[in-house]
Amino acid sequence: MLNIFRSAAASMLLATMMVAGVAALSHAAVLFENGFETDISGWDVFGGGFNATRVSSGTNGITSSAGGFHAETATAAGNWGGYGFNAGCASTGCAAGAFQDYKTSVDIFLDLGGGWADNTRFDFSSAINRPDGNHRRDFIFNAAFFGSGDATGPGAGTDRFVISASNNSQPGSAYAKNPDKAPIAIDASGWYTFMHRFYDDGGVLAVDMTIMDSGNNAVNSWTLSDPTDLIPAEIGGNRYGWFAFNEFSVLAFDQTSLETIEAEEVPEPATLALFAIGLAGLGVARRRKSAA
């Protein structure tokens, strides 16, 4: 059984999301995807240590999220197939109403059995550009492992990953346990989907950062938005996906994609069930393939 430990603020945020029906989305088009079955395309564009390493399922005891291969990373970075997947957002800026909502997604294996020291950390960012193609802002999942001997923060007294969301990277400008960022804890090894949803919220960019379990249920979500990120003046198309900081000797990832988003739908039954038990401490039985 997977137990999710959360602050009161995080519980209220997740409940609000489920009522609003943001968990199930209709996708207009898949613009990039790579599950590493044949190559590391899209994750080989920056060279050197930024390239992903393609490995077969079972490497380091980890069964791939899907298929027979996945990737490992030190600080891998990719461009989701190319910068700027937003029609109308050329170098002259986004035309009024032209911003195309989109999401990026990556599966990451959270391994509680690796013998990691407390506060061993990784960050994953999906960033967005300005209209001229230069960097605008990062949206970063800040994650860290803590053992059962650690008695602070969510999930205290258990082996777990503590995860929060911010615009900064660890260790200098962010930390996973930051109480101001509504951290949660995940205490079961397995594959989890880390999703960024970029959308126009009344002329300002907003980003929902969601973690999904193997049953496609939302574990938690954070929404980040800065009032200066005006559309179309300051916001263009997608930038990189990047493991901007990583202290794990083995960090596996798989099923990477960028998709445009057409519309929101009502929550699926599984999502409604998750909401119903959310404030009491969520429990979900299904999980993606765990360590072999």
Secondary structure, 3 states (H helix, E strand, C coil): CEEEEECHHHHHHHHHHHHHCCCCEEEEEEEEEECCCCCCCCCCCCCHHHCCEEEECCHHHECCCCCCEEEECCCCEECCCCCCCCCCEECCEECCCCCCCEEEEEEEEECCCCCCCCCEEEEEEEEEECCCCCEEEEEEEEEEEECCCCCCCCCCCCCEEEEEEECCCCCCCCCCCCHHHCCEEECCCEEEEEEEEEEEECCEEEEEEEEECCCCCEEEEEEEEEEEEECCCCCCCEEEEEEEEECCCCCEEEEEEEEEEEEECCCCHHHHHHHHHHCCCCEECCCCCCEC
